[in-house]
């Protein structure tokens, strides 16, 4: 888990962006890189992606928890 990905989670939870592109603006990052981070976070179960067609198609990232407890075996 990188610091940038943790920032993605925090911004989604706090700001609730209406789209991936709005999230990229909030993070001041390139949308392509944010999309890659979201795919990774989705694949490990930390982000849900909702697609909507209100007015125009949007991809909305969601975080539905307040805390992550992580255990790593060494």
Secondary structure, DSSP 8 states (H G I E B T S, - for coil): --HHHHHHHHHHHHH--SSHHHHHHHHTS-HHHHHHHHHHHHHTTS-EEEEE-SSS-EEEEE---S--------
